[in-house]
Amino acid sequence: MFTDRIQAANLLAKPLAKYKNTNGVILAVPRGGVPLGYVLSEKLNLPMDLIMTKKIGHPAHPEYAIGSVSLHGIILDDQASGVSQEYIDEQVKKLRKEMLERLEKYDGKRKQYSLENKIVIIVDDGVATGNTIISAVEMVRTHDPEKIIVAVPVSPPDTAKSLSRLVDEFICLSVPQHFYGVGQFYDDFSQISDEEVIRYLHQSEKQSANKSY
């Protein structure tokens, strides 16, 4: 059990310490992954950026993911079978529009870090199906990074196994057998607001202003 995202990030910093001051970049999944990304950026002396992905909900049960979409790719689960291509296309268009609007709100004119030949550390506050992270990994791979690492506090066993095969290194602090949702493993799993994301980004920008990455 983690106290909150900040405590989880401090714990994650220990196995990630070998990447301190390397040619790397931390990509945080908004919104829950941003507090962790900020802490890790500070601890590892690496720049932080955002990676935008969204789940595609089932037409009958929107909270149930049938896949995920990034700005550059799409991942569909077996659960997407039977769902019309028209619905999927509509969702992809809608979600990408939302991501672009949110990225503009978050980032504005922030510097975008190159991922080419970089050690890329993708961070979130936990994974369930892994769809969001898988979509993020596939997007990052198109930028020819040196290495892709996924770091999360908690994951169910099946997802951990899948992600371990997908990336160069998968770092996870807890892989519980009885997993019902990421939030069950936090004392405080309060929703992160857009305003908090913007604040973390501004703080990160100030920290990196006098550093050359």
N, C-alpha and C positions, 0 to 999 in steps of 0.2 A: 504494500500500500504506500502510495506517495502522498505527501502533505499537499502539494500543489505542483504546478508546472515548473516553478522556479527550483524547487527542491529536486524534482526529477532531472532537470537540466544539469544541476550541480553534480548529481550522481553520474549522469552520462558523460560529463567532462572527463572523468577518470579514465575510462577505457579509450577515450578519444585523445588523450593527452599526447600520444605519439605524433599527432598531426599538428601540434602547436608550431606556429611560425613556418609552416610549409607553404608550398605553392598551391593553396587550396581556397575554396569558397564554400560557405554554408548556405544552403537553400532551404528556407523555412516554408512549410505548407501553411497558408493562412486558413483560419485565423489561429487555431490552437497551437500550431507549431512555432508561431512567432516569438512568444516569450522564451521558449527553449533556444531558438536560434540566436536570440539576442544574448542570452547568458553564455552560450557556447562561443559566439563570436568574441566576446570579451575574454573568456577564459583561454581560448586557443589563439587569440590574436589573428583572427581571420575575418575577412569581410563577410557580411551577410546580405543576402538578396532573397527575393520571394520566388516561389515556383507555383504557378496557378493551375490547379486542376479542380474538377467538380464531378460529383457522382451523377450518374443518370438513373433516375428513379423509375421504378416499374409504373406503367400507366394506371394500374389498379391500386397500387400501394406505393406512393411516391417516396416514402421513407426507406423502401427496400431497394437497394442498389442492384442494377442489372449490368453496370459497367461504369466507366468514367471517361472523362474527356479533358484534354489539355488544349492549349492554344494551337498545338501542332499535331495532335494524334488522338486516337480513340481506342479504348479497350472495352470489349464486351464479354460478359460471363455467359456460361451455359444457360443461365436464367433468362437471357435475352431471347432465347428461342421462342417463337410464337408471338413475339412483339413485332409489330409492323415496321418496315424500314422507314415509312413515312414519319411515324412517331419518333424514331431514333434520329432521323435527319432534323426534324423540328427541334428536338431537345438539344442536339449538338449546336445548332445555330443559336438557339436561345441562351444556352449556357456559355458559349464563347463570347456572345455579346455582353453578358453579365460579367465575365472575367475581365474583358477589356475595360469595361467601365470601372470595375473595382480596382484594377491595376493602375488606371489613370488616377483614381482617387487616392490610392495608397502611395504610388510612386511619384506621380507628377513628372518632374524632370530629374529624378534621381539617376545617378550613374548606374548603368547596367554592366555587370562584370562578365568578362569573357569566360567561357567554360572550357575552351580548347586547351588541351594538355594540362588541365587543372585536376587536382584531387577534389571531387565534388561530394560534399556531405549533405545528404537530404535528411531533414529533421521534421518530425511531427510529434504530437503528444501521445501517440499510440496508433496502432493499426487494428482493424477488425478483419474485413475481407482482403485488405491490401490493395484494392482497386486504385485508390487515389495515388498511392506510392508507385504502383506499377506504371501508371500513366506518366507520372513524373520521371521515373527512370527511363522510360522509352524516349521521352522528350529530351532528356539530358544526353542520352546516348547519341543523338543526332548532332551534337556539338563536339564530338570527338574528345571527351575528357580523358585524362590519364587513368583515372580510377573513379568508380562510383561506390560510395558508402551510404548505407541507410542506417540511421541511428534513431531508435525509439525507446521509450521506457517500457512498453508492454505490448505483447502480441499473442494471439492464440497459437498453439503449436503448428497447425497446418499452414497458416499464413507465414509463420517464421520460417518453416521449411521451404516454402515457395520462394520467399524473398532471398533466402540464403543462396539459392541456386541462380537467382537472377542477377545479383550484384557481386562486386568484388569482395565486399565485406558487409555483413549484417550484424549490427550491434544492438542487442536488446537486453534490458536489465531483468525482465521478468517474462516467462513464458508459461502462464498458468494453464492447467488442464481445464478448469471450469471458468470459461470466459463467456460473459454475456454482453459486455460492452466496455469500451475504454474507461468510461466514467466511473465504473464500479471500483477502480483501483486508485482513485484519488479521493482524499478527504474534501478537497475544494476543486471542483471541476467547473467553475463558473464560466459562462460563455465569454469569449474575448470579443470586445466590440471593435468596430472599425477605427474608432478614435484611439483605442489602445494600440492597435496595429500601427497606426500613423505615428503615435508617440514613440514606440519602440524603434521604428525606422529612423525617425529624426535623431533619437539618441545614438543609434548606431552610426548614423552619418557624421554626427559630431565627433564621435570617438575615432572614426577613420579619417577625419579631415587632415590630421597631421601625420598620417601613416601612408607609406607607399606600398601598395600590395602588388 
